[in-house]
Amino acid sequence: MTKHRESKGTHKLPDKPREEFRPVDPNQAVLNLLSRSSTDLTRARPVTFYLYFDSRSAAMIAADRLTALGFSTECTKSAKQKEWLCLASKEIVLKVGLLISIHRALDCLANELGGDYDGWETELSVEERKGLPGIG
């Protein structure tokens, strides 16, 4: 068994403080990945956001609110058939600040109605998929 012994007067502080660990926002991580391919992040593209609810009425309330904000919406039973899925689509330019704002707003909306926000997706052309690990 190894014991730790403190030496008196031998501790030195590093010349430079260690960089603080900052987790990368998941939206930023996706944009970082896309920027390494031929994806044009300056053009608007359709983005679909996923919200899940326990009841059809909650999904429909979310859809009504999102439609008022300019989203196209569709409510269906989820693939598991236990929840209701509210798909909300909008054409936007993929920018981290905008995605974070939308994420927060949709997360709040879902929580208010007893549901969950589960992220977003966008389509990529065959050309844009080139260079993406596991996709191209």
C-alpha positions, 0 to 999 in steps of 0.5 A: 500500500502506498501512502501519500506524504506531504512534503513541507514547503515543496508545493509549487503552483503551476506557472499557468493555471490549467484550462478549465474544462468547458463542455461543448454545447451539443449544437456547437458539436454538430456544427463543428462536425458539419463545418469539416465537410462541404456543408454550406452553413451560410444558407438557410435549410429546413430543420426539424425539431422533435418534441414528445408528449404523453397526450395528444392534447399536449402535443396539439397545444405545442403545435398551435404555439409553434405554428404561431411562431412560424413553424410548420408542425405535425403531430403523430403517434411516436414510433413506440406508440406510447407517446405523441410526437410533435414535429416542428420544422422551420427554415433557418441558417444553422448558427449556434446562438439561434439553435441554443435559443430554439433549444431553450424555448422548445425545452421550456415549452415541452416541460410546461406541457409535461413533455420532452424536447429531443433535439433537431435534424436537417437533411444533407445532400450527398455532396455535403455528406462527403467527409463526415465520419460514418455518413459519407 
